[in-house]
Amino acid sequence: MTRRFLALTVSLAATVAFFVGLVVAGSMTPAPVASATTPPAASAPAAPVSRATTAAGPSAALSPGAVSFADIAERLNPAVVNLDATVRGEDRPRRRSPFPNAPDLFERPPRDPDGPRRGAGTGFIIDAAGLILTNHHVVEGADRVLVRLIDGRELRAEPVGSDPDTDIALVRIEAARPFPSAPLGDSDALRVGEWVLAIGNPLAYEHTVTVGVVSFIGRKLFDRSLDRYIQTDAAINFGNSGGPLINTRGEVIGINSAISSRASSIGFAVPINQARAILPQLREKGRVSRGYIGVTLRDVDPDLQRSLGLSSAKGALVQDVTPGSPGARAGLRIYDVIVAVDGRAIDGNDTLIQVIAAREPGSVAVVHVLRDGRPMRVTLKLAERPLRGGGDTPAARPLPSAYRGSPLGLSVRELDEESASRFRLPDGMRGVIISRVEAMSPGFDAGIQRGHVLLEINRQRVLSVDQYQQMTARVRPGDVLTLYVYKPEINQRTLETVKLDGR
């Protein structure tokens, strides 16, 4: 039995090894033998494989493998310029960037409080004659703007026009030979998910190229009536302001303008079509005039439609009428639903605002209204849209994190034993403790932080919250205050100057 069992085992092992060998060889069927008299077919050249045409589907057409960002950057970089804007002295109002939680656009040089302030930004040349598009906040109030080209030349720019409402500005440089220019694309054709490229001068690192995708189109940030920002995750930092956002065809489709205060990968650009629409006015008049009705609006959503018994969700609902405005004079009322202007259908707020803003002030418009379900026609003469913030001069651009409390942007509370112990304050210290610092406020710009102790304002002791409120109630825009502050993190008392801006 032992010999038989041994022989059976050896036989079985040999059989298994045979089949395993066939499998490893790749087939249990012998390969056909090619005739020696038949020449092998010439192998066709392999078709080039593009990631845009693989099985990934149509969306792969926008993958980074389908384009060369290096080629785009090489082609457009010469048209991108660095802007250096200078304001002469402290008698000028402090200019503010629209970047949430960003430093002022013009930084005061150390050891020279009365000297000039300088700020850097980006722009791009749009024609061979030297016209440059950038942001309004980059050149606002500047006494001198120097443009540095990629070849190292520095040229002085002259202002052409500026529009604070859309944060767009146009300046011009001149030279003997034509300038390289960047082609403008169609931002209305942009889609979420498309690849885009940004070029700029972030943190003074000139001609930095970053890549990302379009994250959202039509973002509202500062003014719900005009803003239609392109949101992107392409890296945008301080100094990118005014630089181009470029599509995969090498066309500018946006002007980089702002970044989120809460994330490092959320940036915003003004659509290039918005800039293209106002370029003629900027060239001819240096400013932009927009039509104005004088009503505040809201879109008709399903809930509002149901509650008001409206027949359709189309149109723009009037929720307030400014006294003395064209709308008030023409008899527009609250709850009117504007459904058309001169026969053009209005599907919502944005459409109505775009249609009216594109009209010349003084022109006549026929507004089609539904009032209590009955159609009406109202004829009105458009006025000129007031500048943001009112007044006769461009107002500073509102910020999403603008301070609304104390003029210094500082909230304070009484200095009690608990706070003294928590922040390990020196024995006997008298003052008020900073409980909150509003982002982008004068106190924030001065580097004051929560937990600091305010001891004096302009050499006057601050011993209570009431005293603080009385002293700050008297300040006015443009005032400069000297704050004597104790900073627990460095165990040091410091003098900090805080200047109130003109807002």
RODO-2510 file (C-alpha; in nm, 4 decimals, decimal comma):
residues 503
     n   res          X          Y          Z
     1     m     0,0000     0,0000     0,0000
     2     t     0,2837     0,2290     0,0767
     3     r     0,4495     0,1776    -0,2613
     4     r     0,1199     0,2117    -0,4428
     5     f     0,0356     0,5293    -0,2528
     6     l     0,3776     0,6722    -0,3266
     7     a     0,3472     0,5983    -0,6968
     8     l    -0,0004     0,7524    -0,7102
     9     t     0,1237     1,0665    -0,5359
    10     v     0,4178     1,1088    -0,7738
    11     s     0,1891     1,0590    -1,0743
    12     l    -0,0630     1,3137    -0,9493
    13     a     0,2108     1,5716    -0,8775
    14     a     0,3536     1,5275    -1,2274
    15     t     0,0108     1,5798    -1,3830
    16     v    -0,0528     1,8975    -1,1827
    17     a     0,2916     2,0312    -1,2725
    18     f     0,2206     1,9673    -1,6416
    19     f    -0,1037     2,1686    -1,6384
    20     v     0,0510     2,4470    -1,4349
    21     g     0,3274     2,4715    -1,6902
    22     l     0,0749     2,5084    -1,9685
    23     v    -0,1065     2,7843    -1,7833
    24     v     0,2175     2,9702    -1,7141
    25     a     0,3114     2,9382    -2,0790
    26     g    -0,0046     3,1263    -2,1598
    27     s    -0,2319     2,8772    -2,3306
    28     m    -0,3327     2,5129    -2,3442
    29     t    -0,3794     2,5412    -2,7219
    30     p    -0,0753     2,5376    -2,9468
    31     a    -0,0220     2,8589    -3,1407
    32     p    -0,0782     2,8388    -3,5166
    33     v     0,2338     2,8147    -3,7293
    34     a     0,2787     3,1007    -3,9776
    35     s     0,3804     3,0008    -4,3324
    36     a     0,7372     3,0975    -4,4092
    37     t     0,6279     3,1947    -4,7592
    38     t     0,3746     3,4525    -4,6328
    39     p     0,5447     3,7790    -4,5337
    40     p     0,4203     3,9224    -4,2070
    41     a     0,1783     4,2135    -4,2455
    42     a     0,3422     4,5499    -4,2018
    43     s     0,2426     4,6814    -3,8625
    44     a     0,0414     5,0060    -3,8819
    45     p     0,1802     5,3002    -3,6888
    46     a     0,0207     5,3318    -3,3463
    47     a    -0,2419     5,6032    -3,3270
    48     p    -0,1419     5,8825    -3,0888
    49     v    -0,3282     5,8522    -2,7615
    50     s    -0,4708     6,1714    -2,6117
    51     r    -0,6277     6,1871    -2,2695
    52     a    -0,8991     6,3961    -2,4271
    53     t    -1,0093     6,1024    -2,6440
    54     t    -0,9887     5,8181    -2,3958
    55     a    -1,2818     5,6340    -2,2457
    56     a    -1,3168     5,8982    -1,9780
    57     g    -1,5926     6,0597    -2,1824
    58     p    -1,6606     6,4182    -2,2987
    59     s    -1,5521     6,5763    -1,9736
    60     a    -1,1999     6,4511    -2,0373
    61     a    -1,1723     6,7049    -2,3174
    62     l    -1,0890     6,9616    -2,0499
    63     s    -0,8288     6,7536    -1,8677
    64     p    -0,4833     6,9054    -1,8194
    65     g    -0,3393     6,6402    -2,0513
    66     a    -0,5391     6,7824    -2,3425
    67     v    -0,3595     7,1189    -2,3407
    68     s    -0,0163     7,2498    -2,2663
    69     f    -0,0334     7,5030    -1,9871
    70     a     0,3345     7,5685    -2,0531
    71     d     0,2517     7,6831    -2,4075
    72     i    -0,0304     7,9076    -2,2821
    73     a     0,1892     8,0624    -2,0133
    74     e     0,4738     8,1174    -2,2586
    75     r     0,2402     8,2874    -2,5055
    76     l     0,0554     8,5153    -2,2605
    77     n     0,3209     8,5918    -1,9994
    78     p     0,4695     8,8807    -2,2043
    79     a     0,1291     9,0557    -2,1922
    80     v     0,1083     9,0347    -1,8118
    81     v     0,2579     9,3310    -1,6249
    82     n     0,3398     9,4299    -1,2698
    83     l     0,1799     9,7504    -1,1407
    84     d     0,3426     9,9595    -0,8703
    85     a     0,1042    10,2278    -0,7401
    86     t     0,2213    10,5079    -0,5119
    87     v     0,0306    10,7567    -0,2975
    88     r     0,2315    11,0580    -0,1828
    89     g     0,1546    11,0822     0,1879
    90     e    -0,0652    11,0284     0,4894
    91     d    -0,2995    11,3124     0,3961
    92     r    -0,4481    11,0692     0,1460
    93     p    -0,7313    10,8372     0,2546
    94     r    -0,6190    10,4834     0,3228
    95     r    -0,6995    10,2584     0,0302
    96     r    -0,8372     9,9182     0,1046
    97     s    -0,8166     9,5958    -0,0871
    98     p    -1,1342     9,3937    -0,1418
    99     f    -0,9481     9,0876    -0,0238
   100     p    -1,1189     8,9665     0,2937
   101     n    -0,8736     8,9678     0,5853
   102     a    -0,6019     9,1235     0,3695
   103     p    -0,3604     9,4043     0,4587
   104     d    -0,4180     9,7508     0,3159
   105     l    -0,3360     9,7884    -0,0505
   106     f    -0,0842    10,0633     0,0249
   107     e     0,1535     9,9634     0,3015
   108     r     0,3156    10,2412     0,5005
   109     p     0,6955    10,2150     0,4855
   110     p     0,8653    10,1709     0,8225
   111     r     1,0300    10,4646     0,9967
   112     d     0,8607    10,7145     0,7659
   113     p     0,4998    10,7674     0,8680
   114     d     0,4685    11,0752     0,6486
   115     g     0,6297    10,9183     0,3446
   116     p     0,4664    10,7611     0,0412
   117     r     0,2711    10,4394     0,0524
   118     r     0,3087    10,1807    -0,2204
   119     g     0,1044     9,8880    -0,3371
   120     a     0,1634     9,6211    -0,5989
   121     g    -0,0806     9,4521    -0,8295
   122     t    -0,1088     9,2955    -1,1713
   123     g    -0,2541     9,3918    -1,5083
   124     f    -0,2572     9,2664    -1,8651
   125     i    -0,2198     9,4452    -2,1982
   126     i    -0,5240     9,4141    -2,4234
   127     d    -0,3982     9,5879    -2,7386
   128     a    -0,0728     9,6706    -2,9116
   129     a    -0,1160    10,0401    -2,8301
   130     g    -0,0636     9,9718    -2,4580
   131     l    -0,4096     9,9666    -2,2963
   132     i    -0,3990     9,7677    -1,9696
   133     l    -0,6881     9,6178    -1,7760
   134     t    -0,6527     9,5828    -1,4003
   135     n    -0,8590     9,6255    -1,0827
   136     h    -0,9931     9,9603    -0,9676
   137     h    -0,8637     9,8955    -0,6166
   138     v    -0,5077     9,8468    -0,7472
   139     v    -0,4787    10,1994    -0,8888
   140     e    -0,7413    10,3846    -0,6842
   141     g    -0,6120    10,7203    -0,5625
   142     a    -0,2581    10,6558    -0,6873
   143     d    -0,0448    10,9585    -0,7738
   144     r     0,1911    10,7451    -0,9806
   145     v     0,1561    10,4042    -1,1439
   146     l     0,4663    10,2330    -1,2776
   147     v     0,4295     9,9348    -1,5096
   148     r     0,7064     9,6773    -1,5260
   149     l     0,7122     9,4566    -1,8350
   150     i     0,8477     9,1052    -1,8559
   151     d     1,1596     9,2343    -2,0351
   152     g     1,2431     9,4555    -1,7354
   153     r     1,1320     9,7889    -1,8804
   154     e     0,9499    10,0273    -1,6454
   155     l     0,7003    10,2686    -1,7970
   156     r     0,4756    10,5241    -1,6335
   157     a     0,1052    10,4582    -1,6849
   158     e    -0,1629    10,7205    -1,7360
   159     p    -0,5169    10,6592    -1,6097
   160     v    -0,7839    10,6151    -1,8759
   161     g    -1,0932    10,5199    -1,6783
   162     s    -1,2139    10,3349    -1,3711
   163     d    -1,5334    10,1779    -1,2416
   164     p    -1,5462    10,1082    -0,8669
   165     d    -1,8783     9,9243    -0,8941
   166     t    -1,7220     9,6381    -1,0903
   167     d    -1,3642     9,6931    -0,9625
   168     i    -1,2316     9,7434    -1,3167
   169     a    -0,9771    10,0040    -1,4282
   170     l    -0,8078    10,0909    -1,7549
   171     v    -0,4609    10,2517    -1,7797
   172     r    -0,2285    10,3191    -2,0741
   173     i     0,1440    10,2956    -2,1398
   174     e     0,3307    10,4157    -2,4477
   175     a     0,6452    10,3049    -2,6268
   176     a     0,7963    10,3204    -2,9740
   177     r     0,7164     9,9593    -3,0632
   178     p     0,3893     9,7646    -3,0264
   179     f     0,3205     9,5742    -2,7075
   180     p     0,2321     9,2057    -2,6818
   181     s    -0,1356     9,1666    -2,5955
   182     a    -0,3637     8,9031    -2,4483
   183     p    -0,6721     8,7951    -2,6476
   184     l    -1,0083     8,8288    -2,4731
   185     g    -1,2397     8,5285    -2,4634
   186     d    -1,6101     8,4821    -2,3959
   187     s    -1,6797     8,4408    -2,0238
   188     d    -2,0473     8,3660    -2,0955
   189     a    -1,9381     8,0398    -2,2600
   190     l    -1,7462     7,9322    -1,9494
   191     r    -1,8606     7,6174    -1,7693
   192     v    -1,8071     7,4932    -1,4168
   193     g    -1,5267     7,2382    -1,4163
   194     e    -1,3232     7,3935    -1,6984
   195     w    -0,9507     7,4232    -1,6474
   196     v    -0,8173     7,7772    -1,6061
   197     l    -0,4776     7,9355    -1,5530
   198     a    -0,3905     8,2471    -1,3532
   199     i    -0,0834     8,4657    -1,4007
   200     g     0,0137     8,7384    -1,1580
   201     n     0,2563     8,8785    -0,9059
   202     p     0,1497     8,7267    -0,5726
   203     l     0,3505     8,8530    -0,2772
   204     a     0,5896     9,0210    -0,5265
   205     y     0,6798     8,6881    -0,6947
   206     e     0,6412     8,8176    -1,0473
   207     h     0,4834     8,6176    -1,3297
   208     t     0,3713     8,3316    -1,1103
   209     v     0,1553     8,0776    -1,2961
   210     t    -0,1094     7,8676    -1,1178
   211     v    -0,3705     7,6258    -1,2498
   212     g    -0,7160     7,5194    -1,1278
   213     v    -1,0741     7,4796    -1,2383
   214     v    -1,3825     7,6991    -1,2507
   215     s    -1,5662     7,6223    -0,9270
   216     f    -1,8738     7,8442    -0,9668
   217     i    -2,0099     8,1080    -1,2027
   218     g    -2,2092     8,4131    -1,0941
   219     r    -2,0967     8,4395    -0,7331
   220     k    -2,2343     8,7412    -0,5396
   221     l    -1,9807     8,8978    -0,3024
   222     f    -2,0178     9,2724    -0,2548
   223     d    -2,3075     9,4067    -0,4619
   224     r    -2,5832     9,1562    -0,5385
   225     s    -2,7121     9,3709    -0,8213
   226     l    -2,3926     9,3768    -1,0302
   227     d    -2,1584     9,1034    -0,9106
   228     r    -2,1217     8,7911    -1,1259
   229     y    -1,7817     8,6652    -1,0084
   230     i    -1,6131     8,3557    -1,1441
   231     q    -1,4982     8,1379    -0,8550
   232     t    -1,1856     7,9283    -0,9045
   233     d    -0,9531     7,7092    -0,7012
   234     a    -0,6486     7,8269    -0,8975
   235     a    -0,4118     7,9700    -0,6372
   236     i    -0,4620     8,3480    -0,6126
   237     n    -0,2830     8,5555    -0,3504
   238     f    -0,2165     8,9172    -0,2596
   239     g    -0,0620     9,0830    -0,5648
   240     n    -0,2648     8,8757    -0,8121
   241     s    -0,5211     9,1578    -0,8178
   242     g    -0,5869     9,2655    -1,1748
   243     g    -0,4165     8,9667    -1,3343
   244     p    -0,5753     8,7499    -1,6027
   245     l    -0,7697     8,4274    -1,5582
   246     i    -0,7154     8,2315    -1,8796
   247     n    -0,9008     7,9418    -2,0426
   248     t    -0,7465     7,6421    -2,2185
   249     r    -0,7606     7,8244    -2,5532
   250     g    -0,5258     8,0911    -2,4215
   251     e    -0,7967     8,3592    -2,3896
   252     v    -0,8565     8,5860    -2,0906
   253     i    -1,1968     8,5120    -1,9429
   254     g    -1,1641     8,6940    -1,6094
   255     i    -0,9778     8,9554    -1,4036
   256     n    -0,8585     8,8150    -1,0705
   257     s    -0,9935     9,0354    -0,7930
   258     a    -1,0540     8,8737    -0,4546
   259     i    -0,9881     8,5742    -0,2332
   260     s    -1,1817     8,4108     0,0457
   261     s    -1,0911     8,4962     0,4033
   262     r    -1,1556     8,1413     0,5221
   263     a    -0,9843     7,9206     0,2653
   264     s    -0,6623     7,9274     0,0665
   265     s    -0,8134     7,7766    -0,2482
   266     i    -1,1097     8,0030    -0,3202
   267     g    -1,0488     8,2978    -0,5507
   268     f    -1,2769     8,5238    -0,7536
   269     a    -1,2452     8,6946    -1,0899
   270     v    -1,4549     8,9582    -1,2672
   271     p    -1,5936     8,8040    -1,5902
   272     i    -1,4190     8,9509    -1,8941
   273     n    -1,7522     9,0128    -2,0670
   274     q    -1,8421     9,2490    -1,7843
   275     a    -1,5217     9,4415    -1,8540
   276     r    -1,5737     9,4267    -2,2306
   277     a    -1,9209     9,5829    -2,1930
   278     i    -1,7879     9,8959    -2,0203
   279     l    -1,4622     9,9392    -2,2131
   280     p    -1,6121    10,1911    -2,4606
   281     q    -1,7292    10,4165    -2,1759
   282     l    -1,3990    10,3860    -1,9907
   283     r    -1,2112    10,4873    -2,3062
   284     e    -1,4405    10,7742    -2,3996
   285     k    -1,5562    10,9168    -2,0660
   286     g    -1,3238    10,7664    -1,8055
   287     r    -1,6233    10,6477    -1,6053
   288     v    -1,9332    10,4336    -1,6429
   289     s    -2,2919    10,5619    -1,6500
   290     r    -2,5683    10,3101    -1,5876
   291     g    -2,9445    10,3319    -1,6115
   292     y    -3,1436    10,3339    -1,2890
   293     i    -3,5070    10,2766    -1,1945
   294     g    -3,4839    10,3119    -0,8166
   295     v    -3,6426     9,9899    -0,6946
   296     t    -3,5133     9,7037    -0,4837
   297     l    -3,6028     9,3589    -0,6073
   298     r    -3,6209     8,9953    -0,5187
   299     d    -3,6596     8,6859    -0,7306
   300     v    -3,9924     8,5048    -0,7313
   301     d    -3,9281     8,1611    -0,5792
   302     p    -4,1952     7,8884    -0,5520
   303     d    -4,2783     7,9756    -0,1910
   304     l    -4,3247     8,3438    -0,2712
   305     q    -4,5267     8,2561    -0,5791
   306     r    -4,7572     8,0385    -0,3726
   307     s    -4,7995     8,2788    -0,0830
   308     l    -4,8765     8,5781    -0,3097
   309     g    -5,0871     8,3778    -0,5532
   310     l    -4,8708     8,4713    -0,8519
   311     s    -4,9394     8,2999    -1,1835
   312     s    -4,5704     8,2465    -1,2649
   313     a    -4,2284     8,2383    -1,0990
   314     k    -4,0836     8,4463    -1,3834
   315     g    -4,0030     8,8119    -1,3354
   316     a    -3,8571     9,0427    -1,0709
   317     l    -4,0682     9,1362    -0,7692
   318     v    -4,0550     9,4970    -0,6473
   319     q    -4,0091     9,4963    -0,2702
   320     d    -3,9298     9,8666    -0,2244
   321     v    -3,9382    10,1878    -0,4287
   322     t    -3,6955    10,4746    -0,3626
   323     p    -3,8819    10,8047    -0,3125
   324     g    -3,8272    11,0477    -0,5995
   325     s    -3,6787    10,7803    -0,8264
   326     p    -3,7943    10,7098    -1,1837
   327     g    -3,9853    10,4081    -1,0561
   328     a    -4,1670    10,6148    -0,7936
   329     r    -4,2538    10,8894    -1,0434
   330     a    -4,3863    10,6299    -1,2890
   331     g    -4,6093    10,4746    -1,0235
   332     l    -4,4361    10,1421    -0,9588
   333     r    -4,5548     9,9799    -0,6371
   334     i    -4,4464     9,7173    -0,3901
   335     y    -4,5561     9,3678    -0,5050
   336     d    -4,5435     9,4667    -0,8730
   337     v    -4,3787     9,1928    -1,0783
   338     i    -4,1703     9,3268    -1,3687
   339     v    -4,1916     9,0688    -1,6489
   340     a    -4,0503     9,2579    -1,9488
   341     v    -3,8697     9,5758    -2,0547
   342     d    -3,9432     9,7042    -2,4060
   343     g    -4,0690     9,3600    -2,4970
   344     r    -3,7658     9,1715    -2,3660
   345     a    -3,8694     8,9034    -2,1181
   346     i    -3,7349     8,9354    -1,7631
   347     d    -3,6871     8,6017    -1,5885
   348     g    -3,5442     8,7378    -1,2641
   349     n    -3,3554     9,0056    -1,0732
   350     d    -3,0233     8,9767    -1,2495
   351     t    -3,1732     9,0016    -1,5968
   352     l    -3,3653     9,3181    -1,5122
   353     i    -3,0624     9,4841    -1,3530
   354     q    -2,8408     9,3965    -1,6500
   355     v    -3,0952     9,5288    -1,8984
   356     i    -3,1519     9,8580    -1,7140
   357     a    -2,7847     9,9137    -1,6242
   358     a    -2,6899     9,8743    -1,9921
   359     r    -2,9233    10,1618    -2,0900
   360     e    -2,8148    10,5228    -2,1103
   361     p    -2,9417    10,7494    -1,8317
   362     g    -3,2115    10,9732    -1,9735
   363     s    -3,3446    10,7106    -2,2115
   364     v    -3,7070    10,5983    -2,1975
   365     a    -3,8085    10,2403    -2,1155
   366     v    -4,1450    10,0691    -2,1276
   367     v    -4,1754     9,8348    -1,8299
   368     h    -4,4300     9,5533    -1,8449
   369     v    -4,5733     9,4792    -1,5002
   370     l    -4,8126     9,2324    -1,3407
   371     r    -5,0072     9,4058    -1,0654
   372     d    -5,2470     9,1820    -0,8739
   373     g    -5,2433     8,9480    -1,1720
   374     r    -5,3359     9,2230    -1,4226
   375     p    -5,0837     9,3193    -1,6952
   376     m    -4,9833     9,6863    -1,7105
   377     r    -4,7398     9,9035    -1,9068
   378     v    -4,5402    10,1692    -1,7259
   379     t    -4,3277    10,4207    -1,9166
   380     l    -4,0390    10,5786    -1,7291
   381     k    -3,7290    10,7864    -1,7947
   382     l    -3,4139    10,6296    -1,6540
   383     a    -3,1904    10,8204    -1,4158
   384     e    -2,8189    10,7571    -1,3613
   385     r    -2,7381    10,4849    -1,1133
   386     p    -2,5774    10,6382    -0,8013
   387     l    -2,2218    10,5397    -0,7271
   388     r    -2,1847    10,2706    -0,4676
   389     g    -2,1917    10,4371    -0,1275
   390     g    -2,3463    10,7571    -0,2684
   391     g    -2,1782    11,0939    -0,3115
   392     d    -1,9990    11,2432    -0,6105
   393     t    -1,6800    11,0432    -0,5876
   394     p    -1,6187    10,6698    -0,6124
   395     a    -1,6779    10,4989    -0,2812
   396     a    -1,4552    10,2362    -0,1268
   397     r    -1,5597     9,8872    -0,2262
   398     p    -1,7703     9,7192     0,0460
   399     l    -1,6233     9,4159     0,2124
   400     p    -1,8026     9,1011     0,3241
   401     s    -1,6270     9,1277     0,6581
   402     a    -1,6609     9,5044     0,7002
   403     y    -1,6732     9,6249     1,0601
   404     r    -2,0045     9,7662     1,1740
   405     g    -1,9570     9,8429     1,5440
   406     s    -1,6955    10,0680     1,6964
   407     p    -1,5211    10,3019     1,4498
   408     l    -1,1963    10,1290     1,5500
   409     g    -1,3438     9,7858     1,4918
   410     l    -1,2673     9,6885     1,8525
   411     s    -1,5075     9,5474     2,1098
   412     v    -1,3950     9,5817     2,4712
   413     r    -1,5058     9,4645     2,8135
   414     e    -1,4133     9,5437     3,1693
   415     l    -1,0844     9,4046     3,2943
   416     d    -1,1884     9,1747     3,5791
   417     e    -0,9952     8,9270     3,7900
   418     e    -1,0940     8,6329     3,5708
   419     s    -0,9531     8,8003     3,2572
   420     a    -0,6393     8,9082     3,4406
   421     s    -0,5809     8,5509     3,5528
   422     r    -0,6673     8,3967     3,2159
   423     f    -0,4290     8,6180     3,0210
   424     r    -0,1688     8,6276     3,3006
   425     l    -0,1665     9,0050     3,3203
   426     p     0,0713     9,1931     3,5483
   427     d    -0,0624     9,2769     3,8928
   428     g    -0,2389     9,6093     3,9186
   429     m    -0,2859     9,6593     3,5421
   430     r    -0,5751     9,8971     3,4642
   431     g    -0,7531     9,9240     3,1314
   432     v    -1,0099     9,7419     2,9178
   433     i    -0,9565     9,4090     2,7492
   434     i    -1,0084     9,3609     2,3766
   435     s    -1,2817     9,0997     2,3364
   436     r    -1,3184     9,1119     1,9592
   437     v    -1,1415     9,2611     1,6579
   438     e    -1,3458     9,3064     1,3414
   439     a    -1,1719     9,1834     1,0281
   440     m    -1,0484     9,4606     0,7975
   441     s    -1,1091     9,7284     1,0614
   442     p    -0,8540     9,9972     1,1584
   443     g    -0,7778     9,8023     1,4765
   444     f    -0,7206     9,4857     1,2751
   445     d    -0,4820     9,6697     1,0406
   446     a    -0,2882     9,7958     1,3421
   447     g    -0,2244     9,4385     1,4570
   448     i    -0,4393     9,4563     1,7695
   449     q    -0,5717     9,1166     1,8779
   450     r    -0,8284     8,9662     2,1076
   451     g    -0,6826     8,9468     2,4596
   452     h    -0,4724     9,2615     2,4285
   453     v    -0,5295     9,5233     2,6980
   454     l    -0,6048     9,8802     2,5908
   455     l    -0,4416    10,1144     2,8412
   456     e    -0,4594    10,4594     2,6788
   457     i    -0,5943    10,6435     2,3737
   458     n    -0,3962    10,9514     2,2735
   459     r    -0,2246    10,9517     2,6178
   460     q    -0,5585    10,9433     2,8028
   461     r    -0,6199    10,6516     3,0374
   462     v    -0,9005    10,4122     2,9476
   463     l    -1,0319    10,2654     3,2715
   464     s    -1,3801    10,1464     3,1721
   465     v    -1,5989    10,0479     2,8796
   466     d    -1,7946    10,3722     2,9180
   467     q    -1,4757    10,5757     2,8887
   468     y    -1,3747    10,3842     2,5773
   469     q    -1,7120    10,4463     2,4129
   470     q    -1,7062    10,8163     2,4981
   471     m    -1,3555    10,8605     2,3564
   472     t    -1,4217    10,6699     2,0344
   473     a    -1,7594    10,8367     1,9763
   474     r    -1,5765    11,1616     1,9015
   475     v    -1,3469    11,0278     1,6301
   476     r    -1,4024    11,1099     1,2646
   477     p    -1,2931    10,9521     0,9350
   478     g    -0,9297    11,0366     0,8702
   479     d    -0,8414    11,0738     1,2401
   480     v    -0,5285    10,9039     1,3648
   481     l    -0,5270    10,7644     1,7185
   482     t    -0,2364    10,6386     1,9216
   483     l    -0,3284    10,3370     2,1309
   484     y    -0,1142    10,2230     2,4226
   485     v    -0,1619     9,8480     2,4345
   486     y    -0,0324     9,5633     2,6474
   487     k     0,0302     9,2409     2,4505
   488     p     0,0365     8,9339     2,6768
   489     e     0,1921     8,7065     2,4123
   490     i     0,5135     8,9110     2,4172
   491     n     0,4711     9,0567     2,7693
   492     q     0,5236     9,4068     2,6334
   493     r     0,3503     9,7441     2,6137
   494     t     0,3467     9,8982     2,2658
   495     l     0,2238    10,2138     2,0959
   496     e     0,0054    10,1421     1,7929
   497     t    -0,1292    10,4054     1,5552
   498     v    -0,4788    10,3500     1,4166
   499     k    -0,6095    10,5534     1,1277
   500     l    -0,9787    10,5626     1,0501
   501     d    -1,0497    10,5345     0,6832
   502     g    -1,3015    10,7475     0,4987
   503     r    -1,5903    10,4982     0,4890
***
